[in-house]
Amino acid sequence: MSKPLYLEIYKSLKSKILNGNYPAGSKLPNIATLTEEFSVSKITVEKSMKLLVDDRLITRQKGRGSFVNSDEVALINQENQTKPQKIGFIFTDFYPHYGIDLIKSILDSSSDQYEVLFALTHDQVENEKATIKKFEKENVDGIIVLPARSKYLNSELVQLVIDQFPLVFIDLSIHLDKQFSIKTDNRGAVKAVMRYILENNGPQNISIMYGSSDDIVQHERIQEIKDFCTDQSLRIPKENWISNIYSSPHSFSDNDVSNMVHVLQARPNIHTIFALNYEVAETIKYAAEKINLRIPEDLKIICFDAPKTLYGIPFFTHIQQDETEMGKKALSLLTKLINHEQIVNPTITIPTKLIVGKSFPKHI
């Protein structure tokens, strides 16, 4: 792979320092000037400057700028190189069904190696952008991010990918060169669910329900279902593909449940529902209770993710993502990027498990 842009900038500035273009004691151009000169983001230039600091070639003085070190200052700085590297971890929010083990895995795995700055975006793109700018000021060495649900990736993240800043996405793979991610095997998960449905309830009366196809992850799952149906010559009627189940991500309201009641009443032929995320499954469950539909006798539900149970059988039959392994792999991949190691596979896919619960037991 080609060297990241921040490394190229670092090498250019280092060469000018060693060649005397920037003599000892002189001030380097400011961040804004370097950002414009190299046509990159501020965080990319900050990363380059940090490498110069690590090499004891410059000293950064708050409010004054960056200055080329004399030999004496370089020697003093050499004695103070004890701070751990710093990484940023951006997550959407705390949920009962997803994320706790993933967060714990990354924080536990990084405890002896990095100082971790952790931030929640509450699934808002603007919060995500603000967090990235905050991490720029903190001069983080790399970032792990679970992006907010959106049809498009925010521009700050896209720029980091373009600048080849050490960045690892969780549960997301986009079509950008030099983009690195850890993601769930949605293809394998969808195949497992669809085969389970066919084996235990047959091909009739299936419905697919989801929050929004504008969500990148939801869109991928939808496409995998369509591909499976094509391969298996399975037809799910258009009217049984139902979207916009809830009014806001990661939550549902009484109005959402009322709307689902109308959906179920208008489609009495539906016997099996594949909900592409947990919130949709919960909405269906509450709606079914209101109209006296028994689960699983009258209506079977299978979904992605569900809260873990301390004992016994979980309510929902669901796909369980391996959050612990995702966290470990994300940190390992980021470490390789920070250390400029060769990356053979930019997208690492983590297998899932199908957990059988009460909402759709195996047919006996």
SULVENFEN-V592001 format. One record per backbone hydrogen bond with DSSP energy under -0.5 kcal/mol. CO is the residue of the C=O (numbers start at 1). NH is the residue of the N-H. Records with the same first field share a line. If there is no record, write none. Layout:
# SULVENFEN-V592001
CO: NH + NH
This chain:
# SULVENFEN-V592001
4: 7 + 8
5: 9
6: 10
7: 11
8: 12
9: 13
10: 14
11: 15
12: 16
13: 17
14: 18
15: 19
16: 21 + 22
17: 20
21: 23
23: 26
26: 68
30: 34
31: 35
32: 36
33: 37
34: 38
35: 39 + 40
41: 45
42: 46
43: 47
44: 48
45: 49
46: 50
47: 51
48: 52
49: 53
50: 54
51: 55
52: 57 + 58
53: 56
57: 69
59: 61 + 67
60: 62
61: 64 + 65
65: 61
66: 28
67: 59
68: 25
70: 74
71: 75
72: 76
73: 77
74: 78
75: 79
76: 79 + 80
77: 80
78: 81
80: 82
85: 115
86: 141 + 142
87: 117
88: 144
89: 91 + 119
90: 146
91: 121
92: 122 + 123
93: 95
96: 308
97: 306
98: 95
99: 103
100: 104
101: 105
102: 106
103: 107
104: 108
105: 109
106: 110
107: 111
108: 111
110: 113 + 114
113: 85
114: 116
115: 87 + 117
116: 118
117: 89
119: 91
121: 124
124: 128
125: 129
126: 130
127: 131
128: 132
129: 133
130: 134
131: 135
132: 136
133: 137
134: 138
135: 140
136: 139
142: 88
143: 168
144: 90
145: 147 + 170
150: 216
154: 157 + 158
155: 159
156: 160
157: 161
158: 162
159: 163
160: 165
161: 164
163: 5 + 6
165: 167
166: 143
167: 180
168: 145
169: 182
174: 176
176: 179
180: 169
181: 348
182: 171
183: 350
184: 186
185: 189
186: 190
187: 191
188: 192
189: 193
190: 194
191: 195
192: 196
193: 197
194: 198
195: 199
196: 200
197: 201 + 202
198: 202
205: 271 + 272
207: 209 + 274
208: 242
209: 276
210: 245
211: 244
212: 215
215: 219
216: 220
217: 221
218: 222
219: 223
220: 224
221: 225
222: 226
223: 227
224: 228
225: 229
226: 230
227: 231
228: 232
229: 234
230: 233
234: 236
235: 237
237: 240
238: 241
240: 208 + 242
242: 210
248: 251
251: 248
253: 257
254: 258
255: 259
256: 260
257: 261
258: 262
259: 263
260: 264
261: 265
262: 266
263: 267
264: 267
267: 270
271: 300
272: 207
273: 275 + 302
274: 209 + 276
275: 304
277: 281
278: 282
279: 283
280: 284
281: 285
282: 286
283: 287
284: 288
285: 289
286: 290
287: 291
288: 293
289: 292
292: 294
294: 296 + 298 + 299
300: 273
301: 317
302: 275
303: 319
314: 358
315: 359
317: 303
318: 320 + 355
319: 305 + 321
320: 353
321: 323
322: 326
323: 327
324: 328
325: 329
326: 330
327: 331
328: 332
329: 333
330: 334
331: 335
332: 336
333: 337
334: 338
335: 339
336: 341
337: 340
342: 344
344: 346
346: 181 + 348
347: 349
348: 183
350: 185
351: 322
353: 320 + 355
354: 356
355: 318 + 357
357: 360
358: 361
359: 301
